[in-house]
Amino acid sequence: MARLLIVEDEKDVAETMKMLVESRGHKADIMLEPEKGLAKAAKYDLILLDIMMPKMTGRQFLAKMKERGIRTKVIVISAIGLPDEVARELEAKYPGTGFVPKTDMADMLLPEIERYLGR
């Protein structure tokens, strides 16, 4: 069982992710405020991160993780842009960061989580 942190400002979306994650036997915590999530990021096996959030964007969250030397794996979940372009941009700036479009979350999230956890 892995511990996942969901950093997502939309409560309904976060609850859906949590339900999916926990259906596979993992433990998931939700942080609706990215600042609080960043403070606990190193304690988790994997972070599911939204890009478009008020106060701190997902890109800023990733930059602060890198700055602080936090090496927790991250999968970005977002509805912005073209998925391939966003995935390439994230991989170039933050190697090892995954990407799942919100529109494909139901189909792609669990397989991507298992891939990142090495299962």
Summary of the structure (lengths in Angstrom):
residues: 119
radius of gyration: 12.7
end to end distance: 10.9
largest distance: 34.3
contacts: 361
relative contact order: 0.18
helix: 50%
strand: 21%
